[in-house]
Each structure stands twice: as structure tokens, then as C-alpha cells.
Amino acid sequence: PLGFEHDLVRDAVLSGMSAAERERLHAGAARILTEAGAAPEAVAVHLLHVEPRGDPAVATTLAEVGRRALHSGAPEEAAAFLVRALAEPPPTEERSPLLLDLARAEHAVGRPEGLDRVMEASAASTDEVQRANAALALLWASGPGRQDPQEALATVEKALEGVAGRHRELELELEAVRLMAAFLSPELM
């Protein structure tokens, strides 16, 4: 990749530009790379430095690159791309899955925001499958003492009602989570 040989030269060039000019150049680079058929990762690096404008294509590119980074074991990079994708923002039906991916990335790097993201994903879900996936994420996102067991159980039961009789695998997974929650919390037994 192109870059400056010395930090001093980079700092001198960047200090001579305004923030708006740097943003304009990054937006231009992203556009040129997209038109040239460059890899989404090359485009996304520039999109990180552009203010959100509500462009669904930008949100999709950033989400795709963030998910690739997450699956390839780079959760810190993934979090940066996914946060930026959420800021764009993505289409409504994409928000919940994107929040869950961000929760996974943040959880992987030890950030405490993971549980909050899971709860946001549950609230942003647009169908019963998204709601169920958010409820299942409670299992890994909420460690001991991080969430009220009654609240977690209520979330799981609501998700279970949504998939009962229609999505058998999700239903079984949610039943298992419900039993674990009850088993791990004596007040729920």
C-alpha cells in the first residue's frame, strides 16, 4: 500500500491540509477505487475518514469489510468498520445484525459495550429471527453479574414466543439458554 516513508513528511503534508480537504480527498479516493473495481477493504479504509452521509452503499461496504475482519480474527479492525457502518446508517433491517456483529467484535477485544450492543440489537430487530439471535447473544455477552437475570430471562422468553412452532432450531437453542439462565440463577429456580 502507498504511504509516507517518514512520519515527519506525513505530518508535514497532513498539517498543510484542512480537515475538510482531507475528507474530500478520502471521499474522492474511495470513489475512484470503487469505480476501478478495487477490493472493498481498499475502499473502506478511505470511507473511515469520511463523514456519514446516509449512503446505504457505503454502509454495506463498511459492514462487509467489518464482518470479514471479524471472521478473520481482527476484532479491533472489525469494530472500527462496524461502528462507522452504523453511523452511516445502514437500512433499518440491517441494523440489528450489524449491532450483533459489533457486539462480537467488542466482546472479543474485552470492551464492556458488548452487552449494550446486544440489547440495542434486540430493540432494533425487525423480525422474530433477529430478536431470537439477539436473545441467544445474551449467553456470551452477559457474564456473571452483568445483567439482571430476570431481564435476561424475559428477553429470551419474548424471543421464544416469536419463533415457537416456526423456527425449530432457534426454538431449541432459546430453550437451552432459558434453562441455563434458570440454572445459573438460584432465584429463578
Salt bridges, closest charged atoms under 4 A:
ASP7 OD1 - ARG10 NH1 3.00
ASP11 OD1 - ARG10 NH2 3.06
GLU23 OE2 - ARG53 NH2 3.10
GLU41 OE2 - ARG68 NH1 2.88
GLU64 OE2 - ARG68 NH2 2.45
GLU76 OE2 - ARG111 NH2 2.40
GLU88 OE1 - ARG84 NH1 2.61
ASP101 OD2 - ARG67 NE 2.32
ASP101 OD1 - ARG104 NH1 3.17
GLU106 OE1 - ARG117 NE 3.04
GLU120 OE2 - ARG117 NH1 3.95
GLU128 OE2 - HIS167 NE2 3.37
GLU157 OE2 - ARG178 NH1 3.83
GLU171 OE1 - ARG168 NH1 3.65
GLU175 OE1 - ARG178 NH2 2.70
